[in-house]
Amino acid sequence: MSRITLRDIAKRTGFVHSTISLALRGSPKVHAETKAQIVAVARELGYTPHPLIAALMQSRRLGVTSGVRAVIGFLRFHAERQDAMSVTTRKVLEGATARANQFGYHVEALWADNPKIPNERLAGILEARGVTGVLVGPAPKETNTAGFPWERWACVSLNLGLLPGVDYVGHGYYDGMRLALAHCRQQGFRRVGVALPAWKNSQMLDQYLLPFHADGALAPRRKIPPLLYPMIPDAALAAWLKRHQPEVVISSIDSEQGAEFVSRIFPRAIAYVSLNATEGSTAGVDQNRPLIGAVAIDQLIAKINRNERGLSVHAHTTYVTGRWLPGPGFDEAPREKTGRRAAASVASHE
């Protein structure tokens, strides 16, 4: 079966090639009803744009004659500018870039919420650079995405719950907590504390806390209430440790504050498990961030090839499972540790 082209869509709809091309790229120059009609026919016929041909046409419009590759935009937000990219974001971007290159795409990172660049101007930048699909990178929960013309691009989000109607790819937080709790049980810990950042995405926090609350191995009289710590966590964390005397703490604070913070705040008698561990640092769950980036690219390219743009009524969610990383301070912890010993260590650490 021959590939469906713009000529086939033109025969069915009666519109000229230029109008069809603009409509399929989500251009605001085409009336909404006309755009909907063209897109519907394209989907009915099974039309899928060839990314390299699309990139070539864009390069001709821009007067570029060499080095043509289809472009995927990676949108960064807030503190995720080039000069302040977190390790987590960098790993996702590395995985996304490597996978995109395998398919002939180039990934270009852009600062999406620059206060000097309104949404329409950002959209114009994406179009000028020939972006065919958008990966929405990690963003703080207060990020406002309203008003951006998502309908012009195929989209996949790396932010749980940030963009209703956009397919999501990310870490399986629920399974990550279950994995951490299982290793705590294997080590014989009875008083398990969970400390999470209060400013993070509420859906992420819910997924982390649900398996902790439901864990039947943690007797109610021994269960320590979770700590949702503020941006500056020192005082809240120290008071919580002193009051509840956990034997082990499960948290992601090492990925936010650094390993030195953990060694300074946590007494040696208290084991630590990271929910966002890196090789050779501390015991915990490696979230497989490069794989998350690669899977997101797989899904985004599939949407580009199906000519699926904008928000969806039935968005898909894909969770990538993490893996356990052994590390010092946990796997080497003595099993006979008691809450009293931990409490004495907390007191001496103050």
C-alpha positions in Angstrom: 0.0 0.0 0.0 1.4 3.4 -1.0 2.0 6.1 1.5 -0.8 8.7 1.9 0.3 12.1 0.9 -1.1 15.7 1.0 -2.3 15.2 -2.6 -4.7 12.4 -1.4 -6.1 14.7 1.3 -6.5 17.5 -1.2 -8.5 15.3 -3.5 -10.8 14.3 -0.7 -11.3 17.8 0.9 -10.9 20.1 -2.1 -8.4 22.4 -0.3 -5.0 23.4 -1.7 -1.8 21.9 -0.5 -0.7 25.0 1.4 -3.9 25.1 3.4 -3.7 21.4 4.2 0.0 21.7 5.3 -0.8 24.7 7.6 -3.8 22.8 9.1 -1.8 19.7 9.8 0.8 21.8 11.5 -1.8 23.4 13.7 -1.4 26.9 12.3 -3.7 29.6 13.6 -3.9 30.9 10.0 -6.4 28.2 9.2 -10.0 28.5 10.4 -10.8 26.0 13.2 -13.6 24.3 11.2 -11.4 23.9 8.2 -8.6 22.6 10.3 -10.9 20.1 12.0 -12.2 18.8 8.6 -8.7 18.4 7.2 -7.3 16.6 10.3 -10.4 14.3 10.3 -9.8 13.3 6.7 -6.1 12.9 7.3 -6.8 10.5 10.2 -9.4 8.6 8.2 -6.9 8.1 5.3 -4.1 7.1 7.7 -1.9 10.0 6.8 1.4 10.3 8.8 3.9 13.0 8.1 7.5 11.9 7.4 9.6 13.7 10.0 12.7 14.2 7.8 10.6 15.5 4.9 8.8 17.8 7.3 12.2 19.0 8.6 13.5 19.5 5.1 10.4 21.7 4.2 10.9 23.7 7.3 14.6 24.2 6.5 13.7 25.5 3.0 11.2 28.0 4.6 14.0 29.2 6.8 16.7 29.2 4.0 18.8 26.5 5.6 20.3 24.0 3.1 22.4 21.6 5.2 22.3 19.6 8.5 18.5 19.0 8.3 17.0 16.9 11.1 13.5 16.8 12.6 13.3 18.7 15.9 11.7 17.8 19.2 11.4 20.6 21.8 12.2 19.8 25.4 10.5 22.5 27.6 12.2 23.4 30.8 10.6 25.5 33.6 11.5 27.8 36.4 14.8 26.7 38.0 15.4 24.3 35.1 17.3 26.8 33.0 20.6 25.9 31.4 22.5 27.3 34.3 20.5 25.5 36.9 19.5 22.1 35.5 18.9 19.5 38.1 20.6 16.1 38.0 17.1 14.5 37.5 16.3 16.7 34.5 19.7 16.2 33.0 19.4 12.4 33.1 15.9 12.5 31.5 17.2 14.9 28.8 20.2 12.6 28.1 18.0 9.6 27.7 15.6 11.5 25.5 18.3 12.9 23.3 20.0 9.5 22.8 16.8 7.8 21.8 15.7 10.7 19.5 19.0 10.6 17.7 18.4 6.9 16.9 15.3 8.0 15.0 16.9 10.9 13.2 15.5 13.6 15.5 17.3 16.4 17.3 16.2 17.5 20.8 16.4 21.2 21.5 15.9 22.4 25.1 14.0 25.7 25.6 13.2 27.7 28.7 9.4 27.6 28.6 8.3 30.1 31.4 10.7 32.9 30.7 8.6 36.0 31.9 10.0 38.0 29.0 8.6 35.5 26.4 4.8 35.2 26.3 3.1 32.0 25.2 2.4 33.1 21.6 6.0 34.2 21.1 7.3 30.8 22.5 4.9 29.1 20.1 6.4 31.1 17.3 9.9 30.1 18.3 9.0 26.5 18.3 7.5 26.8 14.8 10.4 28.8 13.5 12.8 26.0 14.7 10.8 23.3 13.0 9.7 21.6 16.2 7.3 18.7 15.4 6.7 17.4 18.9 7.1 18.7 22.5 8.3 17.0 25.7 7.2 18.9 28.7 10.0 18.7 31.2 9.9 18.6 35.0 8.2 21.7 36.5 7.2 23.0 39.9 3.6 22.4 40.9 2.7 26.1 40.6 3.7 26.2 36.9 0.9 27.8 34.8 0.5 26.2 31.4 -2.9 27.7 30.6 -3.1 29.6 27.3 -0.3 27.8 25.5 -1.5 26.5 22.0 -0.8 22.8 22.7 -3.0 21.9 19.7 -0.2 22.7 17.3 2.1 19.9 18.5 2.3 16.3 19.5 2.9 16.4 23.3 4.1 14.1 26.0 4.5 15.3 29.6 7.0 14.3 32.3 4.9 16.0 35.0 2.3 14.0 36.8 -1.0 15.8 36.7 0.4 19.1 35.4 -1.3 18.9 32.0 -4.6 17.1 31.9 -5.2 15.7 28.5 -1.5 15.1 27.7 0.1 11.7 27.8 2.4 11.2 30.8 5.6 9.2 31.2 7.3 9.1 34.6 8.6 7.1 37.5 6.3 4.7 39.3 6.3 6.4 42.7 3.9 3.9 44.3 6.1 1.0 43.3 9.2 2.9 44.3 7.9 3.3 47.8 6.9 -0.3 48.0 10.4 -1.3 46.9 11.9 0.9 49.6 9.6 -0.5 52.3 10.4 -4.1 51.2 14.1 -3.5 51.7 13.5 -1.9 55.1 11.6 -5.0 56.2 14.4 -7.3 54.9 16.9 -5.4 57.0 14.7 -5.9 60.1 13.8 -2.3 60.7 10.6 -1.7 62.7 10.4 2.1 63.0 10.3 3.4 59.5 9.9 7.2 58.9 9.0 8.8 55.6 10.0 12.4 54.9 8.8 14.1 51.7 8.9 17.7 50.3 5.6 19.5 50.9 6.0 21.7 47.8 6.1 18.8 45.4 3.2 17.6 43.1 0.3 16.4 45.3 -0.3 13.4 43.1 3.3 12.3 43.5 3.0 12.6 47.3 -0.2 10.6 47.3 1.5 7.8 45.3 4.4 7.7 47.8 2.2 7.8 50.9 -0.4 5.3 50.0 1.8 2.2 50.2 3.3 3.5 53.5 -0.1 3.9 55.1 -1.3 0.6 53.7 1.8 -1.4 54.8 0.5 -4.1 57.2 4.0 -4.9 58.4 4.2 -1.6 60.1 2.1 -1.9 63.3 -0.1 1.1 64.0 1.5 1.7 67.4 5.0 1.8 65.8 4.0 3.7 62.7 5.6 7.2 62.5 3.5 10.0 60.9 5.1 11.1 57.7 6.9 14.5 57.6 6.1 16.9 54.8 9.0 19.3 55.1 9.3 22.9 53.9 11.8 24.4 51.4 14.3 24.9 54.2 13.9 21.6 56.1 16.5 21.7 58.8 14.4 22.6 61.8 11.4 20.6 60.9 13.5 17.5 60.1 15.5 17.8 63.3 12.4 18.1 65.5 10.7 15.2 63.7 13.7 12.9 64.2 13.9 13.8 67.9 10.2 13.3 68.6 9.7 10.0 66.6 13.1 8.3 66.8 13.0 6.4 63.5 15.5 3.6 62.8 15.4 4.3 59.1 14.2 7.3 57.0 12.9 7.0 53.5 13.2 10.3 51.6 14.3 12.2 48.5 16.0 15.0 50.4 19.4 13.9 49.3 18.5 14.7 45.7 17.3 18.1 46.7 19.8 19.2 49.4 22.8 17.0 48.7 24.6 14.1 50.4 26.4 16.5 52.8 23.1 17.6 54.1 22.0 14.1 54.8 25.3 13.3 56.7 25.0 16.5 58.7 21.3 16.1 59.7 20.9 12.3 60.1 22.8 10.6 63.0 24.9 7.6 61.9 22.6 5.3 63.9 19.7 6.2 61.6 19.8 4.4 58.3 18.8 6.4 55.2 17.0 5.2 52.0 16.8 7.5 49.0 13.7 7.6 46.7 15.9 9.1 44.0 19.2 7.4 44.5 22.3 7.6 42.2 24.9 5.0 41.7 27.6 5.0 44.4 25.9 7.5 46.6 23.4 6.0 49.0 21.0 3.1 49.2 17.7 3.5 47.6 15.6 3.5 44.5 17.1 4.5 41.2 14.2 6.0 39.2 15.7 5.1 35.8 15.5 8.6 34.5 17.4 8.0 31.2 14.9 5.2 30.4 12.0 7.6 31.3 13.3 10.0 28.7 13.7 7.3 26.1 10.2 5.9 26.7 8.8 9.4 26.4 10.5 9.9 23.1 9.1 6.6 21.8 5.6 7.7 22.6 6.1 11.2 21.3 7.4 10.0 17.9 4.5 7.5 17.7 2.1 10.4 18.2 3.9 12.5 15.6 3.6 9.6 13.1 -0.1 9.3 13.9 -0.5 13.0 13.4 -1.9 13.3 17.0 -1.6 16.9 18.3 -2.8 18.8 21.3 -4.9 17.6 24.3 -6.7 14.3 24.4 -10.0 13.3 26.1 -8.4 10.0 27.1 -4.7 10.7 27.9 -2.4 7.7 28.6 -0.2 7.3 31.7 3.0 5.2 31.6 5.0 4.4 34.7 8.6 3.3 34.5 9.7 1.1 37.4 12.8 1.8 39.4 15.6 -0.5 40.6 17.2 -1.0 44.0 20.7 0.4 44.5 22.6 -1.0 47.6 24.6 1.5 49.5 26.4 2.4 52.8 24.4 3.3 55.8 21.6 0.9 55.0 22.7 -2.5 53.6 25.5 -2.5 56.2 23.2 -1.4 59.1 23.0 -3.8 62.0 19.7 -5.6 62.3 19.6 -5.4 66.1 19.2 -1.6 66.1 16.4 -0.4 68.4 14.5 2.9 68.7 16.3 3.6 71.9 19.7 3.5 70.3 18.5 5.7 67.5 17.0 8.2 70.1 20.3 8.3 72.0 22.1 9.0 68.7 19.7 11.8 67.9 20.3 13.4 71.2 24.1 13.2 70.9 23.9 14.5 67.3 22.2 17.8 68.4 
